[in-house]
Amino acid sequence: MKRLQLQRWSSTVLLPRARTNNRLHQQLYSTGSRLQSTASPIQSESSIPDDIEDASFQDPDVMRHIRRAHKRKMQLQYPSPPVEAATKSAKLAALHARLYLPSRLPLQTLARTLVDASADRNPDFNNESLATIGHDLLSHYTSEHLICTYPRLPLSVTFAAMYAYVGPKTLSAISTEWGVENATVPGGEVDPGVLQFKRIDPGTDVNEVSQLESPRPYAAQKNWRMTVSSKIFYDNEFGDAIKGSAASGQGVTFETARATFVRAVVGAIYLHAGRQAAKRFFEQHILSRHLNISELFNFSQPARDLARLCARENFEAPVAKIISETGRKSRSPVFVVGIFSGQDKLGEGAGPSLIEARERAALSALKGWYLYSPLNPRVPSSMEEEGAAPWKPAHIDLGEVVV
């Protein structure tokens, strides 16, 4: 049994073939059992037990390989890579250069952003705190951009645009574009430049997430979340019900771990390089992505909504008029209908029938109203820049028509 243990221990020592000899193997085999019995998880990686550091080991090659083997065994007992391993990771340095991260952001902090709370429960070594800061920053910058650029957007469209910009699916895709790899199993021996998280067990329903206990006065009603005020005060930034996050040490999905990593990177930039660097990183990697907001609208009855909008704004009632048509008696007619309020044309639409052309014209008029954007919009965070121009109040609209 002792011989098997020695062979198992000796397999972890990777010796150069050209430098192995009988004397070296004999010394390593003779100290294998003692090294296994004296190793402790709380020891540092650079030191080995005191009873090994004696006069019988004067050969520097032997001591170097013993220290390497002891360091390897200590790393196997850690849930995540040690801090000093970050400076020796080529993948981590390449990721730092690829993202053009500020020089003030050290590699040790970047390595921490790649350790999910499910892999390492210690808050001093995982990215949970950094991801909390980054989550708030991403929500703040995205919401102020949407509200100041499109002040008339309906609330549901605003939530959809927020999800499209900084939702978990988008952030997961961004981390993939950055070239971040996943570790099969987290551990101290893993390269610090790969993403480490504990995967959920097979067969687990990812939709079953416990609800946070929060005081909701209308929770007993059937449609309590259908109101606008409940979505603003009780839901998250995407208009969804707040759910409890996975406890530390439990498995997470691939998408959740990658989204948390991107949020942690933003939080790390904010802490080390300041607000301007974090906002510049947001504009380069998040806001630069094209989003066609006009495709997010979904009106069930656009003609009715347009009539109520005109009544609220004291416009003349909308009237549909045929602008042109072709092939009325054929198999594929085309009608072009315009929606007019007095002498002003609000929208125009074409369709194979008069009803469909009128609906498309009303939808075009509603989009023209809700997608209004002022010239040169500014956000409140722009006042944090040096030499910023005096602030001019942003346009505040009455809001969407409540049906």
DABEL-V70546 format. One record per residue. N is the residue number from 1. RES is the residue in one letter. NEAR is the number of other ideal C-beta (glycine too) atoms within 8 Angstrom. D_FIRST is the distance of its C-alpha to the first C-alpha in whole Angstrom. Layout:
# DABEL-V70546
N;RES;NEAR;D_FIRST  N;RES;NEAR;D_FIRST
This chain:
# DABEL-V70546
1;M;4;0  2;K;6;4  3;R;6;5  4;L;7;5  5;Q;11;6  6;L;11;9  7;Q;8;10  8;R;8;11  9;W;13;13  10;S;11;14  11;S;6;16  12;T;9;18  13;V;10;20  14;L;3;22  15;L;8;24  16;P;5;27  17;R;5;27  18;A;4;30  19;R;8;28  20;T;8;25  21;N;6;25  22;N;5;22  23;R;6;23  24;L;14;22  25;H;10;19  26;Q;8;18  27;Q;11;19  28;L;13;18  29;Y;9;14  30;S;6;15  31;T;11;16  32;G;12;13  33;S;10;11  34;R;10;15  35;L;16;16  36;Q;9;14  37;S;6;15  38;T;9;19  39;A;10;20  40;S;5;22  41;P;6;24  42;I;3;27  43;Q;10;27  44;S;5;29  45;E;9;28  46;S;5;30  47;S;5;28  48;I;9;25  49;P;11;24  50;D;4;26  51;D;7;23  52;I;12;23  53;E;7;26  54;D;6;27  55;A;4;29  56;S;4;26  57;F;12;26  58;Q;4;29  59;D;8;29  60;P;5;30  61;D;8;28  62;V;11;25  63;M;9;26  64;R;8;27  65;H;12;24  66;I;14;22  67;R;10;25  68;R;9;25  69;A;12;21  70;H;12;22  71;K;10;25  72;R;10;23  73;K;11;20  74;M;14;23  75;Q;13;25  76;L;9;23  77;Q;7;24  78;Y;11;27  79;P;10;29  80;S;13;32  81;P;15;32  82;P;8;33  83;V;8;37  84;E;7;36  85;A;10;35  86;A;14;38  87;T;7;40  88;K;5;38  89;S;13;38  90;A;6;40  91;K;11;41  92;L;15;42  93;A;10;44  94;A;9;46  95;L;13;46  96;H;11;48  97;A;8;50  98;R;8;51  99;L;9;52  100;Y;4;54  101;L;10;53  102;P;8;55  103;S;4;53  104;R;6;53  105;L;12;50  106;P;8;47  107;L;12;44  108;Q;9;42  109;T;12;44  110;L;16;44  111;A;16;40  112;R;13;41  113;T;12;43  114;L;14;40  115;V;14;38  116;D;16;39  117;A;13;39  118;S;12;37  119;A;12;34  120;D;12;34  121;R;8;36  122;N;7;37  123;P;8;41  124;D;3;40  125;F;10;38  126;N;14;40  127;N;14;43  128;E;10;44  129;S;8;47  130;L;16;48  131;A;13;48  132;T;10;51  133;I;12;53  134;G;16;53  135;H;10;54  136;D;8;57  137;L;13;58  138;L;13;58  139;S;11;60  140;H;9;62  141;Y;14;63  142;T;13;63  143;S;11;65  144;E;11;68  145;H;10;68  146;L;12;69  147;I;11;71  148;C;11;73  149;T;8;73  150;Y;11;74  151;P;12;76  152;R;10;77  153;L;14;74  154;P;8;73  155;L;12;70  156;S;7;68  157;V;12;69  158;T;12;67  159;F;12;64  160;A;9;64  161;A;13;64  162;M;15;62  163;Y;10;59  164;A;9;60  165;Y;12;60  166;V;10;57  167;G;10;55  168;P;8;51  169;K;7;52  170;T;12;54  171;L;13;52  172;S;13;49  173;A;8;51  174;I;11;52  175;S;13;48  176;T;9;47  177;E;6;50  178;W;9;49  179;G;7;46  180;V;12;43  181;E;8;40  182;N;9;38  183;A;12;34  184;T;3;32  185;V;5;30  186;P;13;31  187;G;12;28  188;G;12;28  189;E;7;27  190;V;12;30  191;D;9;33  192;P;13;36  193;G;13;39  194;V;12;38  195;L;13;38  196;Q;14;36  197;F;13;36  198;K;11;34  199;R;8;36  200;I;10;37  201;D;6;35  202;P;4;37  203;G;3;39  204;T;8;41  205;D;4;44  206;V;7;45  207;N;4;49  208;E;6;48  209;V;8;48  210;S;6;49  211;Q;8;52  212;L;7;53  213;E;3;55  214;S;6;58  215;P;3;62  216;R;8;64  217;P;4;67  218;Y;8;68  219;A;6;64  220;A;4;66  221;Q;6;68  222;K;3;67  223;N;6;68  224;W;11;68  225;R;9;66  226;M;5;69  227;T;9;71  228;V;7;71  229;S;6;70  230;S;13;67  231;K;12;66  232;I;8;67  233;F;6;65  234;Y;10;63  235;D;12;61  236;N;7;59  237;E;7;60  238;F;9;60  239;G;9;62  240;D;7;59  241;A;8;58  242;I;9;56  243;K;9;52  244;G;7;49  245;S;4;47  246;A;11;43  247;A;5;41  248;S;9;39  249;G;7;35  250;Q;9;37  251;G;10;37  252;V;13;40  253;T;8;42  254;F;8;42  255;E;9;46  256;T;10;45  257;A;14;43  258;R;14;45  259;A;12;48  260;T;14;46  261;F;16;45  262;V;13;49  263;R;15;50  264;A;14;48  265;V;15;49  266;V;15;53  267;G;16;52  268;A;15;50  269;I;14;53  270;Y;14;55  271;L;8;54  272;H;10;53  273;A;10;56  274;G;6;59  275;R;8;61  276;Q;9;63  277;A;11;59  278;A;13;58  279;K;10;61  280;R;8;62  281;F;11;58  282;F;13;59  283;E;9;62  284;Q;8;60  285;H;8;57  286;I;13;59  287;L;10;63  288;S;6;63  289;R;7;62  290;H;3;65  291;L;7;65  292;N;6;68  293;I;10;69  294;S;7;72  295;E;5;70  296;L;10;68  297;F;11;72  298;N;4;72  299;F;8;75  300;S;3;76  301;Q;6;80  302;P;11;81  303;A;10;84  304;R;8;84  305;D;13;82  306;L;14;85  307;A;10;88  308;R;10;86  309;L;12;85  310;C;12;89  311;A;9;90  312;R;8;88  313;E;6;89  314;N;4;93  315;F;10;93  316;E;6;95  317;A;8;93  318;P;15;92  319;V;7;94  320;A;11;92  321;K;7;94  322;I;9;94  323;I;7;94  324;S;6;94  325;E;9;93  326;T;6;93  327;G;9;93  328;R;6;94  329;K;4;95  330;S;6;92  331;R;3;89  332;S;6;87  333;P;11;89  334;V;10;88  335;F;13;90  336;V;12;89  337;V;17;90  338;G;11;90  339;I;17;90  340;F;12;93  341;S;11;94  342;G;6;97  343;Q;3;98  344;D;6;94  345;K;7;92  346;L;11;88  347;G;14;86  348;E;11;87  349;G;14;85  350;A;9;85  351;G;13;84  352;P;7;85  353;S;8;87  354;L;9;89  355;I;7;87  356;E;9;84  357;A;14;85  358;R;13;87  359;E;12;83  360;R;12;82  361;A;15;85  362;A;17;84  363;L;13;80  364;S;12;81  365;A;14;83  366;L;15;81  367;K;11;78  368;G;10;81  369;W;10;81  370;Y;13;78  371;L;11;77  372;Y;10;79  373;S;7;78  374;P;8;80  375;L;4;81  376;N;4;78  377;P;9;76  378;R;9;74  379;V;9;71  380;P;9;71  381;S;10;68  382;S;8;71  383;M;7;72  384;E;7;69  385;E;7;70  386;E;3;72  387;G;3;76  388;A;8;75  389;A;3;79  390;P;3;80  391;W;8;79  392;K;5;81  393;P;5;80  394;A;11;78  395;H;6;80  396;I;5;79  397;D;7;80  398;L;3;81  399;G;6;78  400;E;8;78  401;V;7;80  402;V;5;79  403;V;5;79
